[in-house]
Amino acid sequence: MVNNVNTVNMVDMVNILLQEAPAETTWYMVFGYTVIFGTMIFYLASLITRWRNLKKDQEVLEELEKDQK
């Protein structure tokens, strides 16, 4: 009788574990993608700013070179 009760309890516990839904992690995924894409946008903005500054520096250097000749 005791063995039968333990078996029933184990079966009930296994059924409970199998019926539970997986953890809800949608917001963690959304947050992760937000951080990743935010970082990429920041990096691209930094590259664009550096490129513009480089072009301005190049124009100034070309103007100085032209004035020296």
Backbone as JSON Lines, residues from 0, in Angstrom:
{"i":0,"aa":"M","n":[0.82,-1.19,0.0],"ca":[0.0,0.0,0.0],"c":[0.86,1.26,0.0]}
{"i":1,"aa":"V","n":[1.92,1.27,0.8],"ca":[2.79,2.44,0.87],"c":[3.5,2.64,-0.47]}
{"i":2,"aa":"N","n":[3.92,1.56,-1.08],"ca":[4.6,1.65,-2.37],"c":[3.67,2.23,-3.43]}
{"i":3,"aa":"N","n":[2.4,1.86,-3.4],"ca":[1.42,2.35,-4.35],"c":[1.19,3.85,-4.17]}
{"i":4,"aa":"V","n":[1.17,4.35,-2.94],"ca":[0.98,5.77,-2.66],"c":[2.17,6.57,-3.19]}
{"i":5,"aa":"N","n":[3.38,6.08,-3.0],"ca":[4.56,6.76,-3.51],"c":[4.56,6.82,-5.03]}
{"i":6,"aa":"T","n":[4.11,5.76,-5.66],"ca":[4.05,5.73,-7.11],"c":[3.05,6.76,-7.62]}
{"i":7,"aa":"V","n":[1.9,6.87,-6.98],"ca":[0.89,7.83,-7.39],"c":[1.42,9.25,-7.2]}
{"i":8,"aa":"N","n":[2.06,9.51,-6.09],"ca":[2.61,10.84,-5.86],"c":[3.67,11.19,-6.9]}
{"i":9,"aa":"M","n":[4.51,10.23,-7.25],"ca":[5.55,10.49,-8.25],"c":[4.92,10.77,-9.61]}
{"i":10,"aa":"V","n":[3.88,10.02,-9.97],"ca":[3.2,10.24,-11.24],"c":[2.55,11.61,-11.26]}
{"i":11,"aa":"D","n":[1.92,12.01,-10.14],"ca":[1.31,13.34,-10.06],"c":[2.37,14.43,-10.2]}
{"i":12,"aa":"M","n":[3.5,14.24,-9.57],"ca":[4.57,15.25,-9.65],"c":[5.11,15.36,-11.07]}
{"i":13,"aa":"V","n":[5.27,14.24,-11.75],"ca":[5.76,14.27,-13.13],"c":[4.73,14.95,-14.02]}
{"i":14,"aa":"N","n":[3.46,14.68,-13.83],"ca":[2.41,15.33,-14.63],"c":[2.4,16.84,-14.4]}
{"i":15,"aa":"I","n":[2.59,17.25,-13.18],"ca":[2.61,18.69,-12.88],"c":[3.79,19.34,-13.57]}
{"i":16,"aa":"L","n":[4.94,18.7,-13.52],"ca":[6.12,19.28,-14.16],"c":[5.97,19.36,-15.68]}
{"i":17,"aa":"L","n":[5.33,18.38,-16.26],"ca":[5.17,18.36,-17.71],"c":[4.1,19.34,-18.19]}
{"i":18,"aa":"Q","n":[3.17,19.72,-17.34],"ca":[2.08,20.6,-17.74],"c":[2.41,22.07,-17.59]}
{"i":19,"aa":"E","n":[3.46,22.41,-16.87],"ca":[3.78,23.81,-16.68],"c":[4.33,24.41,-17.96]}
{"i":20,"aa":"A","n":[3.98,25.66,-18.22],"ca":[4.46,26.36,-19.4],"c":[5.9,26.82,-19.17]}
{"i":21,"aa":"P","n":[6.62,27.03,-20.25],"ca":[7.99,27.54,-20.08],"c":[7.98,28.96,-19.53]}
{"i":22,"aa":"A","n":[9.08,29.37,-19.02],"ca":[9.19,30.7,-18.43],"c":[8.96,31.76,-19.5]}
{"i":23,"aa":"E","n":[8.32,32.84,-19.11],"ca":[8.04,33.95,-20.03],"c":[9.26,34.87,-20.08]}
{"i":24,"aa":"T","n":[9.97,34.85,-21.19],"ca":[11.2,35.63,-21.32],"c":[11.16,36.6,-22.49]}
{"i":25,"aa":"T","n":[9.96,36.92,-22.97],"ca":[9.83,37.79,-24.13],"c":[10.44,39.16,-23.87]}
{"i":26,"aa":"W","n":[10.22,39.72,-22.7],"ca":[10.74,41.06,-22.41],"c":[12.26,41.08,-22.31]}
{"i":27,"aa":"Y","n":[12.84,39.97,-21.87],"ca":[14.3,39.9,-21.85],"c":[14.85,39.92,-23.27]}
{"i":28,"aa":"M","n":[14.17,39.23,-24.19],"ca":[14.59,39.21,-25.58],"c":[14.45,40.6,-26.19]}
{"i":29,"aa":"V","n":[13.33,41.27,-25.93],"ca":[13.11,42.62,-26.45],"c":[14.18,43.57,-25.91]}
{"i":30,"aa":"F","n":[14.46,43.49,-24.63],"ca":[15.48,44.33,-24.03],"c":[16.85,44.05,-24.64]}
{"i":31,"aa":"G","n":[17.17,42.79,-24.84],"ca":[18.45,42.42,-25.44],"c":[18.61,42.98,-26.85]}
{"i":32,"aa":"Y","n":[17.58,42.82,-27.68],"ca":[17.64,43.37,-29.03],"c":[17.72,44.89,-29.0]}
{"i":33,"aa":"T","n":[17.03,45.53,-28.07],"ca":[17.09,46.99,-27.94],"c":[18.51,47.43,-27.62]}
{"i":34,"aa":"V","n":[19.14,46.76,-26.7],"ca":[20.53,47.11,-26.34],"c":[21.46,46.9,-27.53]}
{"i":35,"aa":"I","n":[21.31,45.78,-28.22],"ca":[22.19,45.47,-29.35],"c":[22.02,46.5,-30.47]}
{"i":36,"aa":"F","n":[20.75,46.76,-30.88],"ca":[20.53,47.7,-31.97],"c":[20.84,49.13,-31.54]}
{"i":37,"aa":"G","n":[20.61,49.47,-30.3],"ca":[20.99,50.79,-29.8],"c":[22.49,51.0,-29.87]}
{"i":38,"aa":"T","n":[23.23,49.98,-29.5],"ca":[24.69,50.05,-29.57],"c":[25.16,50.19,-31.01]}
{"i":39,"aa":"M","n":[24.54,49.44,-31.92],"ca":[24.93,49.54,-33.33],"c":[24.61,50.93,-33.9]}
{"i":40,"aa":"I","n":[23.46,51.49,-33.54],"ca":[23.11,52.83,-34.02],"c":[24.1,53.86,-33.47]}
{"i":41,"aa":"F","n":[24.44,53.76,-32.2],"ca":[25.42,54.66,-31.6],"c":[26.76,54.55,-32.32]}
{"i":42,"aa":"Y","n":[27.19,53.33,-32.61],"ca":[28.47,53.12,-33.29],"c":[28.44,53.71,-34.7]}
{"i":43,"aa":"L","n":[27.34,53.49,-35.43],"ca":[27.24,54.05,-36.77],"c":[27.24,55.57,-36.74]}
{"i":44,"aa":"A","n":[26.55,56.16,-35.77],"ca":[26.55,57.62,-35.64],"c":[27.96,58.11,-35.35]}
{"i":45,"aa":"S","n":[28.7,57.39,-34.53],"ca":[30.08,57.75,-34.23],"c":[30.95,57.68,-35.49]}
{"i":46,"aa":"L","n":[30.77,56.64,-36.29],"ca":[31.55,56.52,-37.53],"c":[31.23,57.64,-38.51]}
{"i":47,"aa":"I","n":[29.95,58.0,-38.62],"ca":[29.55,59.08,-39.53],"c":[30.16,60.4,-39.07]}
{"i":48,"aa":"T","n":[30.12,60.66,-37.77],"ca":[30.71,61.89,-37.24],"c":[32.21,61.93,-37.5]}
{"i":49,"aa":"R","n":[32.89,60.82,-37.28],"ca":[34.33,60.77,-37.53],"c":[34.65,60.99,-39.0]}
{"i":50,"aa":"W","n":[33.83,60.41,-39.88],"ca":[34.03,60.55,-41.33],"c":[33.88,62.01,-41.73]}
{"i":51,"aa":"R","n":[32.86,62.69,-41.22],"ca":[32.66,64.11,-41.54],"c":[33.83,64.95,-41.04]}
{"i":52,"aa":"N","n":[34.28,64.68,-39.82],"ca":[35.43,65.42,-39.28],"c":[36.69,65.17,-40.11]}
{"i":53,"aa":"L","n":[36.86,63.93,-40.57],"ca":[38.01,63.6,-41.4],"c":[37.95,64.38,-42.71]}
{"i":54,"aa":"K","n":[36.78,64.46,-43.32],"ca":[36.62,65.22,-44.57],"c":[36.92,66.7,-44.36]}
{"i":55,"aa":"K","n":[36.45,67.27,-43.24],"ca":[36.75,68.67,-42.93],"c":[38.24,68.89,-42.75]}
{"i":56,"aa":"D","n":[38.9,68.0,-42.04],"ca":[40.34,68.1,-41.84],"c":[41.08,67.99,-43.17]}
{"i":57,"aa":"Q","n":[40.61,67.1,-44.04],"ca":[41.23,66.93,-45.35],"c":[41.08,68.21,-46.18]}
{"i":58,"aa":"E","n":[39.92,68.84,-46.14],"ca":[39.71,70.09,-46.87],"c":[40.62,71.19,-46.35]}
{"i":59,"aa":"V","n":[40.76,71.29,-45.02],"ca":[41.63,72.3,-44.43],"c":[43.08,72.06,-44.85]}
{"i":60,"aa":"L","n":[43.52,70.82,-44.81],"ca":[44.9,70.51,-45.2],"c":[45.14,70.8,-46.69]}
{"i":61,"aa":"E","n":[44.17,70.48,-47.53],"ca":[44.31,70.78,-48.96],"c":[44.35,72.29,-49.19]}
{"i":62,"aa":"E","n":[43.55,73.04,-48.45],"ca":[43.55,74.51,-48.56],"c":[44.9,75.08,-48.11]}
{"i":63,"aa":"L","n":[45.45,74.55,-47.03],"ca":[46.77,74.99,-46.57],"c":[47.85,74.66,-47.58]}
{"i":64,"aa":"E","n":[47.76,73.49,-48.18],"ca":[48.74,73.09,-49.17],"c":[48.66,74.0,-50.41]}
{"i":65,"aa":"K","n":[47.45,74.34,-50.8],"ca":[47.25,75.2,-51.95],"c":[47.8,76.61,-51.66]}
{"i":66,"aa":"D","n":[47.62,77.11,-50.44],"ca":[48.1,78.44,-50.06],"c":[49.63,78.49,-50.02]}
{"i":67,"aa":"Q","n":[50.28,77.4,-49.73],"ca":[51.74,77.37,-49.65],"c":[52.38,77.39,-51.03]}
{"i":68,"aa":"K","n":[51.68,76.96,-52.03],"ca":[52.27,76.91,-53.38],"c":[52.24,78.22,-54.07]}
